[in-house]
Amino acid sequence: MKKLLSALVICQAMVAGSAVAQDIKLGAAFPLSGPNAEAGQLFATGIDLAVEHINADKRLNGSFGVVYEDSQALPTQGVIAANKLINVERVPYILSAYTGVSKAVAPLGQRNQVVIVNGGGVGPDLAELGPYFWNVIPLANLEVATMVPFLVKDKGLKRVALVYIDDPLGDAAKKVLDKELKAAGAELVGAFSIPASAQQFSGIAARVRDTRPDAVYIASYGNQQVQLTKQLRDNGVSQPIASYSVFSMPSMLALPEAQGSFFTSQEVNRQSQDARTQRMVKDYTAKHGKEPNTYAINYYNATMLFADLVEALQKEGKAITGANLLEKRQATPSFQFVGSTVSFQDDGTVRAPVQVNEIANGTTKIVKPGK
């Protein structure tokens, strides 16, 4: 699967790029198999569209493509994938996802001066992984800090139970949720850890019911969050469910038991009149029959960011290395992303407004705009 994707995209790039001066590649360590493969395939839709646009515009002096490796959303497999991308494919820029995987591969980026860009993981400590690790997505501290006031002040839901995956993301969500609830005068009435491989949750549902919460916050991902949400409802947990941006996955939007759930996501103005936003939304919708969700946009942005930096380095006659990419990003005040113009903070993380959404009729609607 990974070889097929890689060969296909690079082949497309070579066809589109007529003036071939060199191969320019970025790497992507995504889950392409296992229970989180849906996410990896979604992330790739954004990257592949960006590659098509960059080659069609002949922006770079050379053929441009992406090499995919399968992380399976597991830290150990992610390190294997990143090692191959760095030492065999010799890419200077790798796209990553998932908090645990991103934390595992970040030291490789630092040690080898290879830029690692996260567009899917939201653990707050992803902002502390050094200058070669960048985030093009707001992290969980910002998402939870937006959700808690909505639950407590707008909905009057002050007793919250948490079900969280036993990994760095879940641990971070528990810490931030507890802090934000206390600050809002509310209470974390129960926190229930689940192993990453768990798929049966009737026992967890019983423990959640016993806490008599006003709302339930879920911090998981992939097929597990689908099963967890379904089984909570099947086992009598009727309280409102809240989560973070991972609830925007198509499998969650289509799940009957998830209807009415609230989730946060970064604010993206898909109606923005700038050329990059209009082209991305129009072409993605034509290709896939629906508007791009946040994750597809994040990885489109991350790929366009690479092209922006490489284009600038080529004009200056500089080599495309991780060190030069970092230096150019730090010297550039702002970048055009889909739906907004952004700047990077000193810790390499983009700060963006976060909005609250509700799942309704298989799609989403904004119930509280970002600020």
C-alpha positions as CSV (number, residue, x, y, z in Angstrom):
1,M,0.0,0.0,0.0
2,K,2.7,2.5,1.0
3,K,4.8,1.7,-2.0
4,L,1.8,2.0,-4.3
5,L,1.0,5.4,-2.9
6,S,4.6,6.6,-3.0
7,A,5.1,5.4,-6.6
8,L,1.8,6.9,-7.7
9,V,2.4,10.3,-6.3
10,I,6.0,10.6,-7.5
11,C,5.0,9.4,-10.9
12,Q,2.3,12.1,-11.0
13,A,4.9,14.7,-10.0
14,M,7.3,13.7,-12.7
15,V,4.6,13.9,-15.3
16,A,3.6,17.4,-14.2
17,G,7.1,18.7,-13.7
18,S,8.7,19.0,-17.2
19,A,11.9,20.9,-16.2
20,V,13.5,18.2,-14.0
21,A,16.5,19.5,-12.1
22,Q,16.4,17.2,-9.1
23,D,14.1,15.1,-7.1
24,I,12.5,17.0,-4.2
25,K,10.8,14.8,-1.7
26,L,9.1,15.1,1.6
27,G,8.2,12.1,3.8
28,A,5.0,11.2,5.6
29,A,4.8,8.7,8.5
30,F,1.1,8.0,8.7
31,P,-1.1,5.0,9.7
32,L,-1.7,3.3,6.4
33,S,-2.9,0.0,8.0
34,G,-4.6,-1.1,11.2
35,P,-7.5,0.5,13.1
36,N,-6.3,4.1,12.3
37,A,-5.8,3.7,8.6
38,E,-8.9,5.8,7.9
39,A,-7.1,8.8,9.4
40,G,-3.9,8.2,7.4
41,Q,-5.8,8.0,4.1
42,L,-7.7,11.2,5.0
43,F,-4.4,13.0,5.8
44,A,-3.0,11.9,2.5
45,T,-5.8,13.5,0.5
46,G,-4.6,16.9,1.6
47,I,-1.0,16.2,0.8
48,D,-1.7,14.7,-2.6
49,L,-3.8,17.7,-3.7
50,A,-1.0,20.0,-2.6
51,V,1.5,18.0,-4.6
52,E,-0.7,18.3,-7.6
53,H,-1.1,22.0,-7.3
54,I,2.7,22.6,-6.7
55,N,3.7,20.6,-9.7
56,A,0.9,22.0,-11.9
57,D,2.2,25.5,-11.1
58,K,5.9,24.4,-11.7
59,R,6.8,26.3,-8.5
60,L,9.9,24.2,-7.7
61,N,13.0,23.6,-9.8
62,G,12.7,19.8,-9.9
63,S,10.2,17.0,-9.7
64,F,8.3,17.0,-6.4
65,G,6.7,14.1,-4.6
66,V,6.0,12.5,-1.3
67,V,7.1,9.2,0.2
68,Y,4.7,7.5,2.5
69,E,5.7,5.1,5.3
70,D,3.3,3.2,7.6
71,S,3.5,4.3,11.2
72,Q,0.3,2.3,12.2
73,A,-0.2,5.2,14.7
74,L,2.3,3.3,17.0
75,P,5.5,5.0,18.4
76,T,7.8,2.0,17.7
77,Q,6.6,1.6,14.1
78,G,6.7,5.4,13.7
79,V,10.4,5.4,14.6
80,I,11.1,2.7,12.1
81,A,9.2,4.7,9.4
82,A,11.0,7.9,10.3
83,N,14.4,6.2,10.3
84,K,13.8,4.9,6.8
85,L,12.6,8.3,5.5
86,I,15.7,10.0,7.0
87,N,18.5,7.5,6.3
88,V,17.2,5.8,3.1
89,E,15.0,8.4,1.4
90,R,17.1,11.3,2.7
91,V,14.1,13.7,3.1
92,P,14.7,17.0,4.9
93,Y,11.0,17.3,6.0
94,I,8.6,14.7,7.5
95,L,4.9,15.0,8.2
96,S,3.8,13.2,11.3
97,A,0.6,12.6,13.3
98,Y,-0.6,11.3,16.7
99,T,0.9,12.5,19.9
100,G,2.7,9.3,20.9
101,V,4.2,8.8,17.4
102,S,5.3,12.5,17.1
103,K,7.0,12.4,20.5
104,A,8.8,9.2,19.5
105,V,10.2,10.6,16.2
106,A,11.0,14.1,17.4
107,P,14.5,13.2,18.7
108,L,15.4,11.8,15.3
109,G,14.5,15.1,13.7
110,Q,16.6,17.0,16.3
111,R,19.6,14.6,15.9
112,N,19.6,14.6,12.1
113,Q,18.4,18.2,11.5
114,V,15.3,17.1,9.8
115,V,12.1,19.1,10.2
116,I,9.1,17.1,11.6
117,V,5.7,18.7,11.1
118,N,2.6,17.6,13.0
119,G,-0.9,18.2,11.7
120,G,-2.8,15.7,13.7
121,G,-1.5,15.2,17.3
122,V,-2.7,17.6,20.0
123,G,-0.8,16.8,23.1
124,P,0.3,20.1,24.7
125,D,3.9,18.9,25.2
126,L,4.3,18.7,21.4
127,A,5.2,22.4,21.7
128,E,8.3,21.4,23.7
129,L,10.1,19.1,21.3
130,G,12.8,21.5,20.0
131,P,13.3,23.8,17.0
132,Y,13.0,21.0,14.4
133,F,9.5,20.0,15.5
134,W,6.6,22.2,14.2
135,N,2.9,22.1,14.8
136,V,0.4,23.3,12.2
137,I,-2.6,22.5,14.5
138,P,-3.7,24.0,17.8
139,L,-2.8,21.7,20.7
140,A,-5.1,20.1,23.3
141,N,-4.6,22.8,25.9
142,L,-6.3,25.3,23.5
143,E,-9.0,22.9,22.5
144,V,-9.9,21.9,26.1
145,A,-9.7,25.5,27.2
146,T,-12.3,26.3,24.6
147,M,-14.6,23.3,25.3
148,V,-14.8,23.7,29.1
149,P,-16.3,27.3,29.2
150,F,-18.8,26.1,26.5
151,L,-19.9,23.1,28.7
152,V,-19.9,25.0,32.0
153,K,-21.2,28.5,31.1
154,D,-23.1,28.0,27.9
155,K,-24.7,24.6,28.7
156,G,-24.6,24.5,32.5
157,L,-22.8,21.1,32.5
158,K,-20.5,21.2,35.6
159,R,-19.9,17.5,36.4
160,V,-17.8,16.0,33.7
161,A,-16.5,12.4,33.4
162,L,-13.5,11.6,31.2
163,V,-12.7,8.4,29.3
164,Y,-9.1,8.6,28.0
165,I,-6.7,6.4,26.1
166,D,-3.7,5.3,28.0
167,D,-1.0,7.1,26.0
168,P,0.6,10.6,26.0
169,L,-2.5,12.2,24.4
170,G,-4.9,10.8,27.0
171,D,-2.6,11.7,29.9
172,A,-2.3,15.3,28.6
173,A,-6.1,15.6,28.1
174,K,-6.7,14.4,31.7
175,K,-4.3,16.9,33.1
176,V,-5.6,19.9,31.1
177,L,-9.3,19.0,31.6
178,D,-8.9,18.7,35.4
179,K,-7.1,22.1,35.5
180,E,-9.7,23.9,33.2
181,L,-12.7,22.5,35.0
182,K,-11.4,23.6,38.4
183,A,-10.7,27.1,37.0
184,A,-14.3,27.2,35.7
185,G,-15.8,26.2,39.0
186,A,-16.7,22.7,37.7
187,E,-15.6,19.2,38.6
188,L,-14.0,16.2,37.0
189,V,-16.2,13.5,38.7
190,G,-14.4,10.5,37.2
191,A,-11.4,9.7,34.9
192,F,-11.3,6.3,33.3
193,S,-8.2,5.1,31.4
194,I,-8.5,2.6,28.6
195,P,-5.7,0.6,26.9
196,A,-4.9,1.6,23.3
197,S,-6.0,-1.8,22.0
198,A,-9.3,-1.9,23.9
199,Q,-12.5,-2.3,21.9
200,Q,-15.1,-3.5,24.6
201,F,-16.4,-0.8,26.9
202,S,-19.6,-2.0,28.7
203,G,-17.6,-2.1,32.0
204,I,-16.4,1.5,31.4
205,A,-20.0,2.6,30.6
206,A,-21.1,1.2,34.0
207,R,-18.4,3.1,35.8
208,V,-19.3,6.3,33.9
209,R,-23.0,5.9,34.8
210,D,-22.1,5.5,38.5
211,T,-20.5,9.0,38.5
212,R,-23.8,10.6,37.4
213,P,-22.0,13.2,35.2
214,D,-23.6,16.0,33.3
215,A,-21.4,15.3,30.3
216,V,-18.7,12.8,29.2
217,Y,-15.4,13.9,27.5
218,I,-13.8,11.4,25.3
219,A,-10.0,11.5,24.6
220,S,-9.3,8.7,22.1
221,Y,-9.0,8.3,18.4
222,G,-9.5,5.9,15.4
223,N,-11.8,3.0,15.5
224,Q,-11.6,3.0,19.3
225,Q,-13.5,6.3,19.6
226,V,-16.2,5.0,17.3
227,Q,-16.7,1.8,19.4
228,L,-16.5,3.7,22.7
229,T,-19.1,6.2,21.7
230,K,-21.4,3.5,20.4
231,Q,-21.1,1.3,23.4
232,L,-21.5,4.2,25.9
233,R,-24.9,4.9,24.2
234,D,-25.8,1.2,24.0
235,N,-25.1,0.9,27.7
236,G,-27.3,3.7,28.9
237,V,-24.9,6.7,29.0
238,S,-27.2,9.4,27.6
239,Q,-25.4,12.5,28.8
240,P,-23.9,14.9,26.2
241,I,-20.6,13.8,24.7
242,A,-17.7,16.2,24.1
243,S,-14.3,15.7,22.5
244,Y,-11.6,17.4,20.4
245,S,-11.0,17.7,16.7
246,V,-10.7,14.0,16.0
247,F,-14.5,13.8,16.2
248,S,-14.5,15.4,12.7
249,M,-13.5,12.0,11.1
250,P,-16.0,10.8,8.6
251,S,-16.7,7.6,10.6
252,M,-17.7,9.7,13.6
253,L,-19.9,12.1,11.6
254,A,-21.8,9.1,10.1
255,L,-22.2,7.3,13.5
256,P,-25.9,7.6,14.7
257,E,-24.8,7.4,18.4
258,A,-22.5,10.4,17.8
259,Q,-25.2,12.8,16.7
260,G,-25.5,15.8,19.0
261,S,-21.9,15.4,20.2
262,F,-19.8,18.5,20.6
263,F,-16.2,18.8,19.5
264,T,-13.6,21.6,19.1
265,S,-11.5,22.3,16.1
266,Q,-9.4,25.2,14.8
267,E,-11.3,27.8,12.9
268,V,-10.9,27.7,9.2
269,N,-12.7,30.2,6.9
270,R,-13.5,28.1,3.9
271,Q,-15.2,31.1,2.3
272,S,-12.0,33.2,2.4
273,Q,-11.5,35.0,-0.9
274,D,-7.7,34.4,-1.1
275,A,-6.7,32.3,-4.1
276,R,-5.1,29.5,-2.1
277,T,-8.2,28.8,-0.1
278,Q,-10.6,29.0,-3.0
279,R,-8.5,26.7,-5.1
280,M,-8.0,24.1,-2.4
281,V,-11.7,24.0,-1.3
282,K,-13.0,23.9,-4.9
283,D,-10.6,21.2,-6.2
284,Y,-10.9,19.0,-3.1
285,T,-14.7,19.2,-3.2
286,A,-14.6,18.3,-6.9
287,K,-12.3,15.3,-6.3
288,H,-13.9,13.9,-3.2
289,G,-17.5,15.0,-3.4
290,K,-17.3,16.9,-0.1
291,E,-15.5,19.9,1.5
292,P,-12.1,19.2,3.1
293,N,-12.2,18.6,6.8
294,T,-9.7,20.2,9.2
295,Y,-7.1,17.4,8.9
296,A,-7.0,17.4,5.1
297,I,-6.5,21.2,5.3
298,N,-3.8,20.8,7.9
299,Y,-1.7,18.5,5.8
300,Y,-2.4,20.5,2.6
301,N,-1.0,23.5,4.6
302,A,2.0,21.6,5.8
303,T,2.9,20.5,2.3
304,M,2.4,24.1,0.9
305,L,4.5,25.4,3.7
306,F,7.4,23.1,2.6
307,A,6.9,24.3,-1.0
308,D,6.9,28.0,0.1
309,L,10.2,27.5,2.0
310,V,11.9,25.4,-0.8
311,E,10.9,28.0,-3.4
312,A,12.5,30.8,-1.3
313,L,15.7,28.7,-0.8
314,Q,16.0,27.9,-4.5
315,K,15.7,31.6,-5.4
316,E,18.6,32.3,-3.0
317,G,20.6,29.4,-4.3
318,K,20.6,27.6,-1.0
319,A,20.5,23.8,-0.4
320,I,17.2,22.2,0.7
321,T,18.3,21.0,4.1
322,G,16.4,20.9,7.4
323,A,18.7,23.6,8.9
324,N,18.0,25.9,6.0
325,L,14.2,25.2,6.1
326,L,14.2,26.0,9.8
327,E,16.2,29.2,9.3
328,K,13.9,30.4,6.4
329,R,10.7,29.7,8.5
330,Q,12.1,31.6,11.4
331,A,12.9,34.5,9.2
332,T,9.5,34.7,7.5
333,P,6.9,36.7,9.5
334,S,3.7,35.0,8.2
335,F,2.4,32.3,5.8
336,Q,-0.7,32.0,3.8
337,F,-2.7,28.9,5.0
338,V,-6.1,27.8,3.8
339,G,-8.6,30.1,5.4
340,S,-6.2,32.3,7.3
341,T,-2.8,34.0,7.4
342,V,-0.7,32.5,10.2
343,S,2.5,33.1,12.1
344,F,4.6,30.6,14.1
345,Q,5.2,31.1,17.8
346,D,8.7,30.7,19.2
347,D,8.0,27.1,20.1
348,G,7.2,26.2,16.4
349,T,3.4,26.0,16.9
350,V,0.8,27.9,14.9
351,R,-1.8,29.6,17.1
352,A,-5.3,29.7,15.6
353,P,-8.8,30.4,16.9
354,V,-10.7,27.3,18.1
355,Q,-14.4,26.9,17.6
356,V,-17.0,24.5,19.0
357,N,-19.0,22.3,16.6
358,E,-21.9,19.9,16.9
359,I,-22.4,16.7,14.9
360,A,-25.8,16.9,13.3
361,N,-27.4,14.9,10.4
362,G,-24.1,13.4,9.5
363,T,-22.2,16.7,9.2
364,T,-21.2,19.5,11.5
365,K,-22.4,22.9,12.4
366,I,-20.6,25.6,14.3
367,V,-22.3,26.3,17.7
368,K,-19.6,28.7,19.1
369,P,-17.3,30.6,16.7
370,G,-13.6,30.7,17.4
371,K,-11.9,33.7,19.0
